[in-house]
Amino acid sequence: MTRSRPERADEPLRWLRGNGHDLAPLTGQDTRALLAIARCWALYFGGDEDAQRGAIEAVRSLLAAMQRKCWHLAKALIPWAGDWSHEGQVWSSVVEGFEP
């Protein structure tokens, strides 16, 4: 599922809040990395296999810029761009063999 309508830059954060996630632990850097990760998920779900591989690699790089305690929010954003049923599979692709 891809998004075709214009959106606010903070829409992923609003979506997380609306789904019960606490954003208080996020620093400014965490927030910027998380918003970039949201765009990676949009690329993943709107692109071909090359785009998907690139998105996964980009997410891995961006996680290194976040506090580990906030990583669950990156996973929680997967359904924002795609579908709830993809969350586990896509996240497994990110963390498989990942060493921060």
Secondary structure, DSSP 8 states (H G I E B T S, - for coil): ----S---TTHHHHHHHHTT---TT--HHHHHHHHHHHHHHHHHHHS-HHHHHHHHHHHHHHHTTS-GGGHHHHHHTHHHHS-GGGHHHHHHHHHTT---
